[in-house]
Amino acid sequence: MSKKRELYFFKDYFEKFYDDQSEKVQKKILWTLKIVEEIDRIPEIYLKHLKNTSGLYE
């Protein structure tokens, strides 16, 4: 599957969070990020648009 979007992380917050997780949780995070990059329409359970912003999601 090809990438539909690029992910950008603010400063090193994600890296610090990711490094603190167990290997099992890290695998789940990577799986979710891959889904976000590759599918056309992302279910809100994975990614929610922040109101009154331009392109920010949580």
mmCIF file of the N, C-alpha and C atoms, coordinates in Angstrom:
data_MODEL
# 
_entry.id   MODEL 
# 
loop_
_atom_site.group_PDB 
_atom_site.id 
_atom_site.type_symbol 
_atom_site.label_atom_id 
_atom_site.label_alt_id 
_atom_site.label_comp_id 
_atom_site.label_asym_id 
_atom_site.label_entity_id 
_atom_site.label_seq_id 
_atom_site.pdbx_PDB_ins_code 
_atom_site.Cartn_x 
_atom_site.Cartn_y 
_atom_site.Cartn_z 
_atom_site.occupancy 
_atom_site.B_iso_or_equiv 
_atom_site.pdbx_formal_charge 
_atom_site.auth_seq_id 
_atom_site.auth_comp_id 
_atom_site.auth_asym_id 
_atom_site.auth_atom_id 
_atom_site.pdbx_PDB_model_num 
ATOM 1   N N  . MET A 1 1  ? 0.841   -1.185 0.000  1.00 0.00 ? 1  MET A N  1 
ATOM 2   C CA . MET A 1 1  ? 0.000   0.000  0.000  1.00 0.00 ? 1  MET A CA 1 
ATOM 3   C C  . MET A 1 1  ? 0.886   1.249  0.000  1.00 0.00 ? 1  MET A C  1 
ATOM 4   N N  . SER A 1 2  ? 0.507   2.267  -0.729 1.00 0.00 ? 2  SER A N  1 
ATOM 5   C CA . SER A 1 2  ? 1.307   3.489  -0.788 1.00 0.00 ? 2  SER A CA 1 
ATOM 6   C C  . SER A 1 2  ? 0.826   4.501  0.253  1.00 0.00 ? 2  SER A C  1 
ATOM 7   N N  . LYS A 1 3  ? 1.710   5.410  0.611  1.00 0.00 ? 3  LYS A N  1 
ATOM 8   C CA . LYS A 1 3  ? 1.378   6.429  1.600  1.00 0.00 ? 3  LYS A CA 1 
ATOM 9   C C  . LYS A 1 3  ? 0.397   7.441  1.019  1.00 0.00 ? 3  LYS A C  1 
ATOM 10  N N  . LYS A 1 4  ? -0.596  7.791  1.805  1.00 0.00 ? 4  LYS A N  1 
ATOM 11  C CA . LYS A 1 4  ? -1.573  8.812  1.437  1.00 0.00 ? 4  LYS A CA 1 
ATOM 12  C C  . LYS A 1 4  ? -1.231  10.139 2.095  1.00 0.00 ? 4  LYS A C  1 
ATOM 13  N N  . ARG A 1 5  ? -0.440  10.089 3.165  1.00 0.00 ? 5  ARG A N  1 
ATOM 14  C CA . ARG A 1 5  ? -0.098  11.313 3.894  1.00 0.00 ? 5  ARG A CA 1 
ATOM 15  C C  . ARG A 1 5  ? 1.219   11.131 4.632  1.00 0.00 ? 5  ARG A C  1 
ATOM 16  N N  . GLU A 1 6  ? 1.809   12.245 5.017  1.00 0.00 ? 6  GLU A N  1 
ATOM 17  C CA . GLU A 1 6  ? 3.044   12.265 5.801  1.00 0.00 ? 6  GLU A CA 1 
ATOM 18  C C  . GLU A 1 6  ? 2.700   12.637 7.237  1.00 0.00 ? 6  GLU A C  1 
ATOM 19  N N  . LEU A 1 7  ? 3.388   12.040 8.175  1.00 0.00 ? 7  LEU A N  1 
ATOM 20  C CA . LEU A 1 7  ? 3.199   12.366 9.580  1.00 0.00 ? 7  LEU A CA 1 
ATOM 21  C C  . LEU A 1 7  ? 4.379   13.196 10.060 1.00 0.00 ? 7  LEU A C  1 
ATOM 22  N N  . TYR A 1 8  ? 4.081   14.244 10.816 1.00 0.00 ? 8  TYR A N  1 
ATOM 23  C CA . TYR A 1 8  ? 5.103   15.100 11.402 1.00 0.00 ? 8  TYR A CA 1 
ATOM 24  C C  . TYR A 1 8  ? 4.849   15.183 12.902 1.00 0.00 ? 8  TYR A C  1 
ATOM 25  N N  . PHE A 1 9  ? 5.916   15.119 13.665 1.00 0.00 ? 9  PHE A N  1 
ATOM 26  C CA . PHE A 1 9  ? 5.803   15.148 15.114 1.00 0.00 ? 9  PHE A CA 1 
ATOM 27  C C  . PHE A 1 9  ? 6.459   16.412 15.647 1.00 0.00 ? 9  PHE A C  1 
ATOM 28  N N  . PHE A 1 10 ? 5.810   17.046 16.594 1.00 0.00 ? 10 PHE A N  1 
ATOM 29  C CA . PHE A 1 10 ? 6.276   18.299 17.166 1.00 0.00 ? 10 PHE A CA 1 
ATOM 30  C C  . PHE A 1 10 ? 7.401   18.043 18.158 1.00 0.00 ? 10 PHE A C  1 
ATOM 31  N N  . LYS A 1 11 ? 8.534   18.686 17.923 1.00 0.00 ? 11 LYS A N  1 
ATOM 32  C CA . LYS A 1 11 ? 9.725   18.564 18.772 1.00 0.00 ? 11 LYS A CA 1 
ATOM 33  C C  . LYS A 1 11 ? 10.039  17.098 19.017 1.00 0.00 ? 11 LYS A C  1 
ATOM 34  N N  . ASP A 1 12 ? 10.383  16.712 20.242 1.00 0.00 ? 12 ASP A N  1 
ATOM 35  C CA . ASP A 1 12 ? 10.726  15.314 20.530 1.00 0.00 ? 12 ASP A CA 1 
ATOM 36  C C  . ASP A 1 12 ? 9.729   14.670 21.489 1.00 0.00 ? 12 ASP A C  1 
ATOM 37  N N  . TYR A 1 13 ? 8.534   15.261 21.586 1.00 0.00 ? 13 TYR A N  1 
ATOM 38  C CA . TYR A 1 13 ? 7.534   14.753 22.531 1.00 0.00 ? 13 TYR A CA 1 
ATOM 39  C C  . TYR A 1 13 ? 7.120   13.321 22.212 1.00 0.00 ? 13 TYR A C  1 
ATOM 40  N N  . PHE A 1 14 ? 6.863   13.062 20.938 1.00 0.00 ? 14 PHE A N  1 
ATOM 41  C CA . PHE A 1 14 ? 6.439   11.712 20.567 1.00 0.00 ? 14 PHE A CA 1 
ATOM 42  C C  . PHE A 1 14 ? 7.547   10.712 20.833 1.00 0.00 ? 14 PHE A C  1 
ATOM 43  N N  . GLU A 1 15 ? 8.775   11.035 20.465 1.00 0.00 ? 15 GLU A N  1 
ATOM 44  C CA . GLU A 1 15 ? 9.893   10.110 20.648 1.00 0.00 ? 15 GLU A CA 1 
ATOM 45  C C  . GLU A 1 15 ? 10.070  9.754  22.122 1.00 0.00 ? 15 GLU A C  1 
ATOM 46  N N  . LYS A 1 16 ? 9.981   10.731 22.989 1.00 0.00 ? 16 LYS A N  1 
ATOM 47  C CA . LYS A 1 16 ? 10.107  10.475 24.436 1.00 0.00 ? 16 LYS A CA 1 
ATOM 48  C C  . LYS A 1 16 ? 8.970   9.577  24.925 1.00 0.00 ? 16 LYS A C  1 
ATOM 49  N N  . PHE A 1 17 ? 7.742   9.884  24.478 1.00 0.00 ? 17 PHE A N  1 
ATOM 50  C CA . PHE A 1 17 ? 6.591   9.072  24.857 1.00 0.00 ? 17 PHE A CA 1 
ATOM 51  C C  . PHE A 1 17 ? 6.762   7.640  24.366 1.00 0.00 ? 17 PHE A C  1 
ATOM 52  N N  . TYR A 1 18 ? 7.121   7.495  23.095 1.00 0.00 ? 18 TYR A N  1 
ATOM 53  C CA . TYR A 1 18 ? 7.274   6.184  22.462 1.00 0.00 ? 18 TYR A CA 1 
ATOM 54  C C  . TYR A 1 18 ? 8.340   5.353  23.175 1.00 0.00 ? 18 TYR A C  1 
ATOM 55  N N  . ASP A 1 19 ? 9.472   5.958  23.475 1.00 0.00 ? 19 ASP A N  1 
ATOM 56  C CA . ASP A 1 19 ? 10.569  5.242  24.140 1.00 0.00 ? 19 ASP A CA 1 
ATOM 57  C C  . ASP A 1 19 ? 10.188  4.739  25.527 1.00 0.00 ? 19 ASP A C  1 
ATOM 58  N N  . ASP A 1 20 ? 9.254   5.394  26.180 1.00 0.00 ? 20 ASP A N  1 
ATOM 59  C CA . ASP A 1 20 ? 8.828   4.993  27.527 1.00 0.00 ? 20 ASP A CA 1 
ATOM 60  C C  . ASP A 1 20 ? 7.837   3.831  27.526 1.00 0.00 ? 20 ASP A C  1 
ATOM 61  N N  . GLN A 1 21 ? 7.362   3.419  26.353 1.00 0.00 ? 21 GLN A N  1 
ATOM 62  C CA . GLN A 1 21 ? 6.348   2.368  26.273 1.00 0.00 ? 21 GLN A CA 1 
ATOM 63  C C  . GLN A 1 21 ? 6.985   0.982  26.196 1.00 0.00 ? 21 GLN A C  1 
ATOM 64  N N  . SER A 1 22 ? 6.187   -0.017 26.557 1.00 0.00 ? 22 SER A N  1 
ATOM 65  C CA . SER A 1 22 ? 6.644   -1.401 26.426 1.00 0.00 ? 22 SER A CA 1 
ATOM 66  C C  . SER A 1 22 ? 6.714   -1.760 24.938 1.00 0.00 ? 22 SER A C  1 
ATOM 67  N N  . GLU A 1 23 ? 7.402   -2.843 24.636 1.00 0.00 ? 23 GLU A N  1 
ATOM 68  C CA . GLU A 1 23 ? 7.530   -3.280 23.238 1.00 0.00 ? 23 GLU A CA 1 
ATOM 69  C C  . GLU A 1 23 ? 6.156   -3.563 22.622 1.00 0.00 ? 23 GLU A C  1 
ATOM 70  N N  . LYS A 1 24 ? 5.263   -4.162 23.401 1.00 0.00 ? 24 LYS A N  1 
ATOM 71  C CA . LYS A 1 24 ? 3.920   -4.469 22.903 1.00 0.00 ? 24 LYS A CA 1 
ATOM 72  C C  . LYS A 1 24 ? 3.171   -3.189 22.529 1.00 0.00 ? 24 LYS A C  1 
ATOM 73  N N  . VAL A 1 25 ? 3.248   -2.174 23.371 1.00 0.00 ? 25 VAL A N  1 
ATOM 74  C CA . VAL A 1 25 ? 2.576   -0.903 23.105 1.00 0.00 ? 25 VAL A CA 1 
ATOM 75  C C  . VAL A 1 25 ? 3.236   -0.190 21.921 1.00 0.00 ? 25 VAL A C  1 
ATOM 76  N N  . GLN A 1 26 ? 4.550   -0.264 21.814 1.00 0.00 ? 26 GLN A N  1 
ATOM 77  C CA . GLN A 1 26 ? 5.250   0.338  20.682 1.00 0.00 ? 26 GLN A CA 1 
ATOM 78  C C  . GLN A 1 26 ? 4.779   -0.260 19.366 1.00 0.00 ? 26 GLN A C  1 
ATOM 79  N N  . LYS A 1 27 ? 4.574   -1.579 19.329 1.00 0.00 ? 27 LYS A N  1 
ATOM 80  C CA . LYS A 1 27 ? 4.079   -2.235 18.115 1.00 0.00 ? 27 LYS A CA 1 
ATOM 81  C C  . LYS A 1 27 ? 2.682   -1.735 17.758 1.00 0.00 ? 27 LYS A C  1 
ATOM 82  N N  . LYS A 1 28 ? 1.830   -1.549 18.763 1.00 0.00 ? 28 LYS A N  1 
ATOM 83  C CA . LYS A 1 28 ? 0.479   -1.041 18.516 1.00 0.00 ? 28 LYS A CA 1 
ATOM 84  C C  . LYS A 1 28 ? 0.530   0.388  17.982 1.00 0.00 ? 28 LYS A C  1 
ATOM 85  N N  . ILE A 1 29 ? 1.416   1.196  18.534 1.00 0.00 ? 29 ILE A N  1 
ATOM 86  C CA . ILE A 1 29 ? 1.561   2.580  18.074 1.00 0.00 ? 29 ILE A CA 1 
ATOM 87  C C  . ILE A 1 29 ? 2.004   2.600  16.617 1.00 0.00 ? 29 ILE A C  1 
ATOM 88  N N  . LEU A 1 30 ? 3.018   1.805  16.278 1.00 0.00 ? 30 LEU A N  1 
ATOM 89  C CA . LEU A 1 30 ? 3.503   1.764  14.898 1.00 0.00 ? 30 LEU A CA 1 
ATOM 90  C C  . LEU A 1 30 ? 2.428   1.266  13.942 1.00 0.00 ? 30 LEU A C  1 
ATOM 91  N N  . TRP A 1 31 ? 1.654   0.277  14.359 1.00 0.00 ? 31 TRP A N  1 
ATOM 92  C CA . TRP A 1 31 ? 0.564   -0.239 13.527 1.00 0.00 ? 31 TRP A CA 1 
ATOM 93  C C  . TRP A 1 31 ? -0.460  0.869  13.256 1.00 0.00 ? 31 TRP A C  1 
ATOM 94  N N  . THR A 1 32 ? -0.820  1.609  14.293 1.00 0.00 ? 32 THR A N  1 
ATOM 95  C CA . THR A 1 32 ? -1.790  2.691  14.148 1.00 0.00 ? 32 THR A CA 1 
ATOM 96  C C  . THR A 1 32 ? -1.253  3.787  13.238 1.00 0.00 ? 32 THR A C  1 
ATOM 97  N N  . LEU A 1 33 ? 0.011   4.156  13.392 1.00 0.00 ? 33 LEU A N  1 
ATOM 98  C CA . LEU A 1 33 ? 0.600   5.189  12.544 1.00 0.00 ? 33 LEU A CA 1 
ATOM 99  C C  . LEU A 1 33 ? 0.645   4.743  11.084 1.00 0.00 ? 33 LEU A C  1 
ATOM 100 N N  . LYS A 1 34 ? 0.905   3.473  10.855 1.00 0.00 ? 34 LYS A N  1 
ATOM 101 C CA . LYS A 1 34 ? 0.907   2.944  9.489  1.00 0.00 ? 34 LYS A CA 1 
ATOM 102 C C  . LYS A 1 34 ? -0.491  3.048  8.874  1.00 0.00 ? 34 LYS A C  1 
ATOM 103 N N  . ILE A 1 35 ? -1.509  2.731  9.645  1.00 0.00 ? 35 ILE A N  1 
ATOM 104 C CA . ILE A 1 35 ? -2.895  2.860  9.179  1.00 0.00 ? 35 ILE A CA 1 
ATOM 105 C C  . ILE A 1 35 ? -3.182  4.310  8.801  1.00 0.00 ? 35 ILE A C  1 
ATOM 106 N N  . VAL A 1 36 ? -2.787  5.235  9.654  1.00 0.00 ? 36 VAL A N  1 
ATOM 107 C CA . VAL A 1 36 ? -3.020  6.661  9.415  1.00 0.00 ? 36 VAL A CA 1 
ATOM 108 C C  . VAL A 1 36 ? -2.335  7.109  8.126  1.00 0.00 ? 36 VAL A C  1 
ATOM 109 N N  . GLU A 1 37 ? -1.142  6.615  7.858  1.00 0.00 ? 37 GLU A N  1 
ATOM 110 C CA . GLU A 1 37 ? -0.416  6.988  6.646  1.00 0.00 ? 37 GLU A CA 1 
ATOM 111 C C  . GLU A 1 37 ? -1.020  6.389  5.383  1.00 0.00 ? 37 GLU A C  1 
ATOM 112 N N  . GLU A 1 38 ? -1.607  5.205  5.473  1.00 0.00 ? 38 GLU A N  1 
ATOM 113 C CA . GLU A 1 38 ? -1.936  4.450  4.269  1.00 0.00 ? 38 GLU A CA 1 
ATOM 114 C C  . GLU A 1 38 ? -3.399  4.428  3.843  1.00 0.00 ? 38 GLU A C  1 
ATOM 115 N N  . ILE A 1 39 ? -4.341  4.606  4.743  1.00 0.00 ? 39 ILE A N  1 
ATOM 116 C CA . ILE A 1 39 ? -5.732  4.498  4.296  1.00 0.00 ? 39 ILE A CA 1 
ATOM 117 C C  . ILE A 1 39 ? -6.295  5.874  3.951  1.00 0.00 ? 39 ILE A C  1 
ATOM 118 N N  . ASP A 1 40 ? -7.246  5.889  3.008  1.00 0.00 ? 40 ASP A N  1 
ATOM 119 C CA . ASP A 1 40 ? -7.827  7.147  2.543  1.00 0.00 ? 40 ASP A CA 1 
ATOM 120 C C  . ASP A 1 40 ? -8.641  7.851  3.619  1.00 0.00 ? 40 ASP A C  1 
ATOM 121 N N  . ARG A 1 41 ? -9.555  7.130  4.216  1.00 0.00 ? 41 ARG A N  1 
ATOM 122 C CA . ARG A 1 41 ? -10.453 7.717  5.220  1.00 0.00 ? 41 ARG A CA 1 
ATOM 123 C C  . ARG A 1 41 ? -10.170 7.071  6.565  1.00 0.00 ? 41 ARG A C  1 
ATOM 124 N N  . ILE A 1 42 ? -9.680  7.871  7.473  1.00 0.00 ? 42 ILE A N  1 
ATOM 125 C CA . ILE A 1 42 ? -9.270  7.368  8.786  1.00 0.00 ? 42 ILE A CA 1 
ATOM 126 C C  . ILE A 1 42 ? -10.443 7.455  9.757  1.00 0.00 ? 42 ILE A C  1 
ATOM 127 N N  . PRO A 1 43 ? -10.818 6.347  10.385 1.00 0.00 ? 43 PRO A N  1 
ATOM 128 C CA . PRO A 1 43 ? -11.887 6.392  11.379 1.00 0.00 ? 43 PRO A CA 1 
ATOM 129 C C  . PRO A 1 43 ? -11.510 7.323  12.539 1.00 0.00 ? 43 PRO A C  1 
ATOM 130 N N  . GLU A 1 44 ? -12.480 8.015  13.087 1.00 0.00 ? 44 GLU A N  1 
ATOM 131 C CA . GLU A 1 44 ? -12.231 8.971  14.159 1.00 0.00 ? 44 GLU A CA 1 
ATOM 132 C C  . GLU A 1 44 ? -11.637 8.309  15.397 1.00 0.00 ? 44 GLU A C  1 
ATOM 133 N N  . ILE A 1 45 ? -11.782 7.017  15.538 1.00 0.00 ? 45 ILE A N  1 
ATOM 134 C CA . ILE A 1 45 ? -11.198 6.319  16.683 1.00 0.00 ? 45 ILE A CA 1 
ATOM 135 C C  . ILE A 1 45 ? -9.672  6.438  16.666 1.00 0.00 ? 45 ILE A C  1 
ATOM 136 N N  . TYR A 1 46 ? -9.076  6.591  15.479 1.00 0.00 ? 46 TYR A N  1 
ATOM 137 C CA . TYR A 1 46 ? -7.628  6.709  15.356 1.00 0.00 ? 46 TYR A CA 1 
ATOM 138 C C  . TYR A 1 46 ? -7.145  8.149  15.333 1.00 0.00 ? 46 TYR A C  1 
ATOM 139 N N  . LEU A 1 47 ? -7.921  9.040  14.738 1.00 0.00 ? 47 LEU A N  1 
ATOM 140 C CA . LEU A 1 47 ? -7.450  10.399 14.513 1.00 0.00 ? 47 LEU A CA 1 
ATOM 141 C C  . LEU A 1 47 ? -8.640  11.343 14.501 1.00 0.00 ? 47 LEU A C  1 
ATOM 142 N N  . LYS A 1 48 ? -8.595  12.373 15.343 1.00 0.00 ? 48 LYS A N  1 
ATOM 143 C CA . LYS A 1 48 ? -9.696  13.309 15.459 1.00 0.00 ? 48 LYS A CA 1 
ATOM 144 C C  . LYS A 1 48 ? -9.194  14.717 15.149 1.00 0.00 ? 48 LYS A C  1 
ATOM 145 N N  . HIS A 1 49 ? -9.878  15.401 14.219 1.00 0.00 ? 49 HIS A N  1 
ATOM 146 C CA . HIS A 1 49 ? -9.509  16.763 13.842 1.00 0.00 ? 49 HIS A CA 1 
ATOM 147 C C  . HIS A 1 49 ? -9.822  17.710 14.996 1.00 0.00 ? 49 HIS A C  1 
ATOM 148 N N  . LEU A 1 50 ? -8.874  18.593 15.300 1.00 0.00 ? 50 LEU A N  1 
ATOM 149 C CA . LEU A 1 50 ? -9.083  19.583 16.346 1.00 0.00 ? 50 LEU A CA 1 
ATOM 150 C C  . LEU A 1 50 ? -9.848  20.764 15.766 1.00 0.00 ? 50 LEU A C  1 
ATOM 151 N N  . LYS A 1 51 ? -10.967 21.116 16.378 1.00 0.00 ? 51 LYS A N  1 
ATOM 152 C CA . LYS A 1 51 ? -11.807 22.201 15.878 1.00 0.00 ? 51 LYS A CA 1 
ATOM 153 C C  . LYS A 1 51 ? -11.046 23.527 15.881 1.00 0.00 ? 51 LYS A C  1 
ATOM 154 N N  . ASN A 1 52 ? -11.420 24.371 14.929 1.00 0.00 ? 52 ASN A N  1 
ATOM 155 C CA . ASN A 1 52 ? -10.824 25.702 14.788 1.00 0.00 ? 52 ASN A CA 1 
ATOM 156 C C  . ASN A 1 52 ? -9.327  25.670 14.519 1.00 0.00 ? 52 ASN A C  1 
ATOM 157 N N  . THR A 1 53 ? -8.856  24.619 13.853 1.00 0.00 ? 53 THR A N  1 
ATOM 158 C CA . THR A 1 53 ? -7.449  24.531 13.479 1.00 0.00 ? 53 THR A CA 1 
ATOM 159 C C  . THR A 1 53 ? -7.353  24.182 11.999 1.00 0.00 ? 53 THR A C  1 
ATOM 160 N N  . SER A 1 54 ? -6.186  24.362 11.467 1.00 0.00 ? 54 SER A N  1 
ATOM 161 C CA . SER A 1 54 ? -5.942  24.012 10.072 1.00 0.00 ? 54 SER A CA 1 
ATOM 162 C C  . SER A 1 54 ? -4.958  22.852 10.020 1.00 0.00 ? 54 SER A C  1 
ATOM 163 N N  . GLY A 1 55 ? -5.467  21.636 9.935  1.00 0.00 ? 55 GLY A N  1 
ATOM 164 C CA . GLY A 1 55 ? -4.618  20.477 9.777  1.00 0.00 ? 55 GLY A CA 1 
ATOM 165 C C  . GLY A 1 55 ? -4.024  19.903 11.048 1.00 0.00 ? 55 GLY A C  1 
ATOM 166 N N  . LEU A 1 56 ? -4.582  20.218 12.216 1.00 0.00 ? 56 LEU A N  1 
ATOM 167 C CA . LEU A 1 56 ? -4.100  19.621 13.464 1.00 0.00 ? 56 LEU A CA 1 
ATOM 168 C C  . LEU A 1 56 ? -5.039  18.522 13.918 1.00 0.00 ? 56 LEU A C  1 
ATOM 169 N N  . TYR A 1 57 ? -4.433  17.405 14.304 1.00 0.00 ? 57 TYR A N  1 
ATOM 170 C CA . TYR A 1 57 ? -5.206  16.247 14.745 1.00 0.00 ? 57 TYR A CA 1 
ATOM 171 C C  . TYR A 1 57 ? -4.636  15.720 16.044 1.00 0.00 ? 57 TYR A C  1 
ATOM 172 N N  . GLU A 1 58 ? -5.491  14.978 16.788 1.00 0.00 ? 58 GLU A N  1 
ATOM 173 C CA . GLU A 1 58 ? -5.000  14.327 18.001 1.00 0.00 ? 58 GLU A CA 1 
ATOM 174 C C  . GLU A 1 58 ? -5.349  12.864 17.940 1.00 0.00 ? 58 GLU A C  1 
# 
